Amino acid sequence: MLAPGRRAKPTLKARLVFLLFIATLIFVFWALPFVVVGMNAFKNGAEYFSNSVWSVPQHNHLLENIKLVWANGVSGGVVNSLIYGLGGASAAILLASFAAFSITRLRIKFSFFWFILIYAGTIFPAQMFLIPLYKAFLTTGLYDTRLGMLLFYTAYAIPFATFVMRAFFAGVAWEVQEAAKLDGCGDWRLFWQIMIPMARAPLLVLLLFQFTAIWNDLLFGLILTKSENVRPVMTTLAGLQGTYSSITAPTLITAALMSSLPTLLLFVFLQRYFVQGLQVGGAGE
């Protein structure tokens, strides 16, 4: 018997049932937009406008929508964004790793100043760089070229990558470096054979973050390119919409779903390193 005025504590089973209910509710609200978008990708224009967006598609027009999207230049945008995303992110991470290693492990003079100088690229809004960047691209002949976009995205991704890699290298115990030095390991071998293998998790998470940021870019793709064979995928998708465009809503939905697949697949393959990569510096403790 419980004393008057006291309530019985919920059992463990009741707590688990309540948590399961809350988790299911959150999942339903999270997944519902994706389900609706996915359903409408199977419709054609006539079915989309004659029924509610919540209605189940009566026929399968997905393959037809995919062919229409691919024929309207999205294939070129996907290829370009893959080049910019993988090439730009990889080059930026490599250069940032060199910079972070030099700043934290080589004891160079004014190391904090060099770090602040590199990281300053993230302090100001990107819109501040549009006009000088546009003029510089015109002057150097990099405007509307794949090389120009690749160079820009590489430079764009370096500051944040340097910030993450500096934090990781600073967390590696100095005993590791001292032991390597005693074994005759130089700075170059120390970087490639010891530090980089230890930094696999943050490197892969950086690749995921930077690739996603480059893939989703629309602003600089609009400003720095004009040709379909150079424009990234998000700029290509924006070009599908217009007053005189014959592309219907289901086709645009299909294009949006197709454009999200590379980042989704990259996250699926790298998810095992995601939590490890966020624990920056943990490998050196």
Secondary structure as UniProt FT lines:
FT   TURN            4..5
FT   HELIX           12..40
FT   TURN            41..42
FT   HELIX           45..50
FT   TURN            53..54
FT   HELIX           62..69
FT   HELIX           70..74
FT   HELIX           75..82
FT   HELIX           83..88
FT   HELIX           89..105
FT   TURN            109..110
FT   HELIX           111..119
FT   HELIX           120..122
FT   HELIX           126..129
FT   HELIX           130..140
FT   TURN            143..144
FT   HELIX           146..171
FT   HELIX           174..182
FT   TURN            183..184
FT   HELIX           187..189
FT   HELIX           190..195
FT   HELIX           196..198
FT   HELIX           200..215
FT   HELIX           219..224
FT   TURN            228..230
FT   HELIX           233..239
FT   TURN            243..244
FT   HELIX           249..270
FT   HELIX           271..273
FT   HELIX           274..278
FT   TURN            280..281
FT   HELIX           282..284
//
